[in-house]
Amino acid sequence: MTKSLSGVLIVALVFVLCVPAEAQRPNVVAPSSAHIGGVSTAEIVGIVVGVVVPVVVIAVVVMHHSAKQRKITGCVVASPSGLTVNNERDNRVYALAGDTSGIKAGERMSLQGHKINPDGGSPLGWQVSQIQKDYGACQP
């Protein structure tokens, strides 16, 4: 998560530093208000706020979305290496890990949790945090 936040902050910094450069010229008369390159300070503040606020909002939404628990739904099957579930949404087989005590083979279930990295040639892993719903026996 810190890598994505760093990326967002770098992009925001690039936008803030993209103020057009102008050649220096001597000041003959003192300006009546603060101007930088022909642009008033209020305009610069407005541009910075207009760029930074959407970037922060997008960063918060992305971090919130990536942190929330996801679920898979499918038929649970007993295999020699443990329990697996065939996810109906993406048709992938996931090896179940974590608290699988209430999970029954042959049942269609909705399981809350997150993906975990597979070991070698094994299927994708799913770290179960809780059973969301047991729909009963699988239909052939």
Residue pairs with C-beta under 8 A, 6 or more apart in sequence:
1 63
1 66
1 67
4 59
4 62
4 63
4 66
5 59
5 63
8 55
8 56
8 58
8 59
8 62
11 55
12 51
12 52
12 55
12 56
15 51
15 52
15 55
16 48
16 51
16 52
19 36
19 37
19 39
19 44
20 37
21 37
22 37
22 38
33 40
33 41
34 40
34 41
35 41
36 44
69 112
69 113
69 114
69 129
70 112
70 113
70 114
70 115
71 110
71 111
71 112
71 113
71 132
72 85
72 87
72 89
72 94
72 110
72 111
72 113
72 126
73 87
73 88
73 89
73 108
73 109
73 110
73 111
73 135
74 85
74 86
74 87
74 88
74 108
74 109
75 85
75 86
75 106
75 107
75 108
75 138
76 83
76 84
76 85
76 96
76 103
76 104
76 105
76 106
76 107
76 108
76 109
76 138
77 83
77 84
77 85
77 86
77 105
77 106
78 105
78 106
79 95
81 95
81 122
82 95
82 96
82 97
82 100
83 95
83 96
83 100
83 103
83 105
84 93
84 94
84 95
84 96
84 123
85 93
85 94
85 96
85 109
85 111
85 126
86 92
86 93
87 93
87 94
92 123
92 124
93 123
93 124
94 115
94 123
94 124
94 125
94 126
95 118
95 122
95 123
95 124
95 125
95 126
96 103
96 111
96 125
96 126
96 128
97 116
97 125
97 126
97 127
97 128
98 113
98 127
98 128
98 129
99 128
99 129
99 130
100 128
102 131
103 109
103 111
103 128
103 131
104 134
106 137
106 138
107 134
107 135
107 136
107 137
107 138
108 134
108 135
108 136
108 137
108 138
108 139
109 131
109 132
109 133
109 134
109 135
110 131
110 132
110 133
110 135
111 126
111 128
111 130
111 131
111 132
112 128
112 129
112 130
112 131
112 132
113 126
113 127
113 128
113 129
113 130
114 126
114 127
114 129
115 124
115 125
115 126
115 127
116 124
116 125
116 126
116 127
117 125
118 124
118 125
119 125
